[in-house]
């Protein structure tokens, strides 16, 4: 899915160039005023990809500053997350389904999950929400992307 996100971002950047649109118009585009703009949707999708995987693997979540301002910056962030994911091996996930995951997602209340519940009921839904919303922002903005671009290759 991160590969698909890379593809739609490449197409968005090319669209901005071809149509002589300020790239920031797309990077700051949102579906509704109270939603995150494209740039933040990509950052959060990356955050879920790395944090969910790290917690399930029992390793520290890599820290990333949210300083991206350009399509190139977003591509670099995705590449860094993909590199981190590639550094994890299958053995690190051996006990992931039963591993206890404790989060504090923006509230003072902690949440406790088994690894399986964390992945299926928390991590994946959030990851897919933000990747889908990034795609939808670009499609709504006139970027010619389709389902195949969103799904990517696997």
N, C-alpha and C positions, 0 to 999 in steps of 0.2 A: 504494500500500500504506500510506503514511503517512496518507492520507485515511481508509482503512479503520480504521487504528489510532485515529484521532480519533473515529470513530463508536463503536467498541467501548468506548472510555474514557467517552464521553458516556453510553452506555447503562449502564455500570458505576456511574457517579456517580448517575444517576437511580435505579438499582436500590438503591443504598445508602440514598438518601433515602426511597424508597418503602417499603423493608423496615425502616427505622430501624436500619440497620447502620452502625457507625462506619466511615467511608470508609477509615480506616487499615487496617482488617481486610482490605479488598480490595487496597489499595496494597502491603501487606506479605505478601499471599498468595503461596504458591509451590506447585509441584507436588510437590516433595520437599525435605526439609530442606537438602540440599546444593546446591540450585539457587537462582539469583537470584530475589528477589521481583518481583512485577509492576512496581513502580516502576523497579527496575534494568533489567528487560527492555526497558522503553520507552526508557530512557536509552541503552542499548547499541544498540538498533535505530536510534535517531536518530544515534548516533555512526557507525555503519556507513553510513547514508545520506549523511551529509555528508562523511565522510572518503574513502570510495570515489569519490564524485563529484568531490571536490576534487582528489584525486590524478590521476584520469583527465583532468581538465581542466587539470592543470598549475598549480594555484593552491594557496595555503596553506590548510591545513585550519583552519576556524574553531574557536576554543577555546570550550568551554562548561564551566562549573562544574557539578558534579553536586549541586546544592543543592535540587532539586525535592522537595517534601514533600506536594503535593496534586494532585488531578486537574487543577485550574486551572494549576498549575505545569507539569504534563506537557503540557497542551494548548499552553501558551506555548512550550515547548521544540520541540514538533512544528511549530508555526507559524514559529518562527525558522529551523528547518531547511528548511521548504518555501520560505521567503523566500530563503534562501541558494541553494537549488537553482534557484529562478526567476531568480536573478541571473546564472546561467551561460548562455552562448550556445553554439549548436551548433559554431561555429568553434573554440571552445576544446577540443572533443573530436575535432577532425579527425585528429590523430595518436595518439589514445588507445590504439588497438589495439596499436600498436608501442611506445608509450612504456614505458620501464623504470620499474617501481614497486619500491621497496625499503622493506621494513617490518621492524620489530622488535616483533613481536606478543607482548609479555610475556616474552620470553626474550632472552638475550644473543646468540642467533644471528640474524643478519639473513636475510631471505628476499627473493629477487629473482624478479620476475615480469615478463612482458610485460603490457601493459594488458589485453589480452583474457583471458589466463590469470588475472590478478588479479581481474577482474570475475566470470568464470564459476566459478572454482575456489575463490575466497576470499571476495570481497565479497558476492556474492549469497547464497551458502549461509548465511553468518553473519547477514546482514540478515533473510532469511526464517526462520531458526531463532528469532531473538528476537521477530519479529513474531508468528510462529505460537505461540510459547510464551506470549506475553502474552495472546493470544486464548484459548489453552487454559486458562490460569489462571482467566480470567474465566468461561469456560464451565463449568469444574469447580466454580467458586464459586457457580454458580446463576444467573449473569447470562444473560438470554435474548438471546443473540447467535447468529447463524448464518453460513453461508458467505458470503452476500451482504454482511453487515456487514464481514466480514474482507476480502473482495476489494475492497470500496469501489467507487467510480466511476472510470472512466477514459475 
